[in-house]
């Protein structure tokens, strides 16, 4: 593997792509520290600390994971790339249910460009809405138990904030496209991964504080706990890699056709169906839905009946929270799979090109068989995703780790995105190495992408 990493810088084109990618990531991380005008940064940081102590892991904390802490500083990249991700998911869902968009998506490259343009327009709309409500929330932070964060609240601050945050998101989107075109690819995913990894030094520092090797009187965890955490982290990473690559290969045989003096078809291949079809999408949807009630509850009086009910049921790390979390993961796994996996369409395509599954009649029987296989694979994938989803809560409770910043690296969206993007990036680099007749990362086998 280290030899393959050295070979990367021996190929001029690949070396240039890697350096461009690193330079663009540096620009992105630099922008995460440029504050939005009119904000008291110290008061804002204290306000977020106060919210974290009051309600634990909230929707704002969830969004902050994907912005690398930019939301906490309200930098020009405070919204990050999340509006674009949300717009992409919305467009993907709309494409599956609106015939006009589905027809455009099937027009090849031209259709892809039109859908991508609609996604950008939707991104701008989401940025304007999110920036507007965020500016109003910060302008009235004193009503939610905080101090005055905005120096001069009013229409001017709202306009400046909305324009700044919208422009920041569009610039981050442009950086991702440049990484996709000029860098090593996976531009948007690499930006999200950079945001996640930016929290890693802080997590190590908090773990160091908990262990306190030079001051045993302040020590909260033992050396055995630290070693156990390292072992659990390695096991989680290996498990995510295995399940990310796992797939069910259904054999497909193509009938032989004789046209003139030539024989076409007759070869055998397979139809891969991934165990984890939805992946991180299911966790993002489930966690967003679960964190929304607790976020709304902070706007209600603390003595109200509804506030007590919401904070009791949706209390992070609570029993009811985790049970509802698992149910939501299962629901979104099946929901998303039903949208992106169409067994009837696949069966018709196989029949159209003369392919069939041995032992299964073409047409309706093939569609029923594919649906049967996919349903059971989704169940196995949902079990795996559910375990990954509640892994941070299990680590916090089992090892008595008070910081979610540490526990988040043991599961949830953090691990799934990090491992998935690393696998995709390694696959693209490996293909470049193999193209130039260099050894890839693996001596045997091939890396498979997530999609």
N, C-alpha and C positions, 0 to 999 in steps of 0.2 A: 504493500500500500504506500509506504514512504517513497519507494522507487517511482510509483505512478505519480505521486505529488511532485517529485522532482522533474518528471517528464513534462509536466504541464508548462513549465517555464522554458523548456527546450523548443517548443513549438511557438513560432512567432505569433500566429493568429490567435491561438488559445491564450498565450501570455498577455496579449493586448486586451482580449475580452475580460480576463480576470482583473487586470489593472483598472480598466474602465469601470467594472462593477464595484471594485473597492473604492474608487474615487467618488462614484455616485452615492454609495452608502455613506461615505464621510460627509458629503454635502447634506444628505438627509439628516444625519445625526447632529450636524452643526445647526441646522434649522430648528431642531427640537429644543434648543437652548435660547432662541431669540424670542423674547417675550412680546405678547400683544400689547400695544400702547394702552395706557390708562389703567393698568392693573398693579395693585400692591402685592408683589410676589410673596413676601413673607406672610402677609395675612391670608393669602390664598392657600399656601402650604399648611398653615395652621388650621384652616377651615377643613381641608381634606383630612387632616389627622383627626379632627374632632368628629367628622362623619364616620371615619373608619372605626373609632372607638365606640360610637353610638350604635351603628348598625352592622358592623363587621364588613364582609365583602359585599359591596353594592354594585349596582349597574355601572356607576362611574368608575369603580375599581376594575370592572370587567373590561370597559372600553380602554382604560389606561394601559392594560396589558398590551393592546395592539398599537399603542402610540408611543411606547417606550418611555412613559412618564411625561410626555409632552402636554397631556391634558392637565396634569397636576401643576405644571408651570404656566398653563395657558399660553404656550408658545404659538408661533404662527402655524405650526403643524399640529395643533391641539386635537383636531378632528382626525388627523392621520389619514389612512387609506380606507377606513371603515365605511364612509359614505359610498365609495366606489364598490367595495365588496358587497354592501347591501344592495346597491343598484344592480350589480351583476346577478345576484341571487334572485332579485325581483324579476329581472328580464328573463332569466332562465325559466322561472316558474310561469311567467306570462307566455313565453314562447310555446310552452307545452299545452296551454289551455286556450290560447287565441289562435285560430286557424290562419289569420293573416300574417301574424308574426312567424308562425311555423313555416308558412310558405316562403317567407323571406329568408329564414334560416337555412332552407334547403337550396338556395340559389348559389351555393358555393362561396367563393371568396368575396364576391360582391355583396351577397347576403350577410356574410359575417361582418363586413365593414359597416353596413347599415345598422345592424343590431348593436355593434360596438359604439356607433355614433349615438344611438338612442340611449345607451347606457351612460354615456358621458353627459347627455342632457339631463338625465335623471339624477346623476351624481351632483350636478350643479343645484338642482332643486332641493335635494336632500341637504346639501351643505347650507343653503340659505335658510332652510327651516331649522336645522340643528343649531346653526350659529345664532339665529334670532332668539330662540328659547334659552340657549346657554347664556347669552348676554343679559337677558331679562332675569334669569336665575341669579347670576352674579351681582347684578345691580341691586337685588333685593335679598342679599345673603343675610342681612341682619334679622330678617323675619324668620330665618330657619336656625337661629341660635348661633350664628357666626358674627364676625365683625364686618365692618365696611371694607369690601375688597376693591371696589371701583372708586377711583379717585374723584372722577367727575361724571356721575351717572347721568344718563339722558339720551336723547335721540342721536347726538353726535357719537357717543360711545357705542351705541347699538349699531349704527351704520359702519363705523370703523371696524368693529369686531366681526360683523357679518362678512364684510368685504375681505378682511384679512384672513379669516379662517377659510373662507371659500377659495381664495387665491392660493392659500397654503396647501389645501387638499388637491387642487388641480395641479400644482407644481409637483407634489408627491406622486400623483398619477403620471405626470410626464416623466419623472425620474424612473418610475417602474417601466414605462414603455421604452425608455432609452436602454435600460438594463436588458429588456427583452430583445431589442433590435441590435444593439451594439455590444452588449455584455454576454454573459453566459446563459441568459434566459431566465424564465421564472421571475420576472421583474417584481411584480406585486408581491409574490410569496416571499421573495428574498427580503424585501423591505419589512414585511411583517416579522420575519425571522430575526432581522437585525433589531427590531424593537423589543422582541422577546429576550434575545441574548443580552441586550443592554441592561436588563434587570438582574443578570446573573452575578456580577460582582457585588451588588447590594445584598443578594441572597447569601452569598458566601460570607460577607461581612457580618450579617445578622447571625449566621450559624456560628461564626467565630465568637461573637459576643455571648451567645448562649452557652458555648463550651468554656469560654474564659480560661485558657490554659495557664495564664500567669496570675490569675486571682481565683483560687478555688472557692473562696467565700461567695463569689457571684455566679458560680457555675450552676446552670440549670439542667444541663444534660451531660451524661457521662461519655467517655471515649467509646464504650461499647455501643451506645446509641448512635454515635457518629459513624462508626463502622457499619452498623446495621442499616443506617440510612443510605450509605454508599452502595451496599449490596442490593438493597431494594431498588435504588435508582437504576443500577445496571440491569436488574431483572426486568424492570418496566420498559427500559429502552429496547432490550432484546425482544420482549414480547410484542411491542408496537411494531418493530421491524418485521417480525415474522408474520403478524396479522396483516400488515400493510402490503406484503408481497403475496399473501395467500390467495388462491383462486381455485375455483372448480373448473376443470377443463372437460367440456362435453365434446366427445368425438363427432366429427362431421365428415361425411363421405360425399363426394361429388360424382354424379353419374358420368359415364363415358359417352361422348357424342362423336360420331364420325361425320365429318363434313368434307366431302370430296375424298382426298387421299390422306387427310390429316385427322388425328384423334385428339379431341379436346376433353379436359376434365379427367376424372378417374382418380384424382389424388385424394389423400386423406389429410385432414387438418383438425383443428379443435376450436371450439367457441369458449373463450375464457369468461367466467363470471366471478367477479371479485367477492370475497367474503365481506369486505367492508366497502359497500357501495357509497354510502353517504359520508362516512368518515367524520371529519370535524364539523360538517354542516349540522348534523344532528345535535351535537353538544352545544354549538353556538345558539341554535334555535331554542333548545330546552333551557339553557342557562339564561338567555335573554328573557324568556317568558317567566321564569322563576324569580329573577331578580327585579322584575318590573314592579310587582306588588310591594316589596319591601322598600323600593325607592319611592313609590307614591306614598307609602305610609309615613315618611318623614315630613310630608306636608300636612299631615293630620295632627290634631292635638294629642299629646302623649297620654292623656287621661281618657281618651275616647275608647269606646268598646271596639270599634273597627280597627283602631291602631293596635290594641292588645291582641286581637285575633290574628291579624296579619303578621305581626312580629313573632307570635307564638308558632304559627304553622310554617311560615317561610323563614324562620330563623336559620341562618347558615350553620351547617354542620349538625342540625337537629335531625331527629329520626324522620319526622314528617317531610322535611325538606328533601332528604336523600331518597325516600320512597317515591315522592312525586317526581323527583329528578329522574329516577330510573324509568318510571312510566312514560315520562315525556320523551326520553331518549328512544325508547321502543317505538313510540308513536311516530316521531319524526324520521326514524330509520325506515319504517315501512312507508310513510308518506312520501319521502324523498325518492325512495327506490321505485315506487309506483309511478312517479313522474318521469324519471330518467330511464327506466328500464321498461321497454314495451315488448313483451313476448310475442304479441300478434304481429307486429311489424317485423321482428326478427324472423319469425316463422315464414312470413310472406317473402322476405328477401331470400331466404334459403331456398324456398320453392321456386322462386323466379330464376335463380341461377343454377338450378339443378342440384342443390345440396339437400342432404337429409341426415337425420340422426339415426344410426343403425338401431333397428328394433322399434322405431317410432315412425308412424305414418306421417307424411308431410301435411302441412296445413294446420287445422285446428288441434289435432293431437299433439303436434310439435309445440304449439303455443301453450297448451295445457301442461306439457311436460316441463317446458322452460319455466313456467310460472310455479310449478311444484318445486323445482330445484331452487329457484330464486327465493321463494318464501322461506324455505328451511335454512338457506345460507344467510338470509337477513336476520333470522332469529339468532343464529350463532354469532353473527357480527354485532347484533344489538347487545348480547351478553358481554361481549368483549368491550364494546364502547361504554356500556354502563359501568363496568369495573374500572375502566380508565377515568370515567367521569367523576366517580366518588373516591378515587384514589387519594386526592389531596386531603379530603375530610378524614379518611381512614388514617393517613399518616399523621395528621394533626392530633387526632384523638389517641392513636396507638402509641406514638412516640412523644406525646405531650409537647408538640411544637406549636408555640403560640402564634407564629408568623405565617400568614398565607403566602407571603413572598417566597418563602422557602418551600412550602408544601406544593405550590403550584407547579414546580418543576418535576413532580412525581406523577403527574397525570393531567387530565383535562385538555383544554385547547392548546396549552403551552407545549406539551410533549408531542401531541399529534401533529401540530403544525411544524414544529422543529424537526422531528424525525422525517415527516413526509417531504418537506422541502429539501432536506439534506439528501434523501434518496433520489429525488428528481434531479437535483444538481449534479450528484455523482453520476447518474445515468447519462446526462448530457455531456459531461466532461469525458466519461468513458467512451462514448460514441466518437468524440473528437480524437481521442487517443487511438482508438482502433482504426479510425480512418487514416491516420498518419502512420499506421503499423507499429504503434507502441502498445505495451501491455496495459490492460485496464486495471481497475481496482480489484477485480476478482480473477483468479487464475482459472476457475472453472465456473460455468454458469454465466448468466447475464442478469444485470440489475433490471428490474421491471418498474416502470413508472406507476404512479397512483391512478392515472386515467387511462 
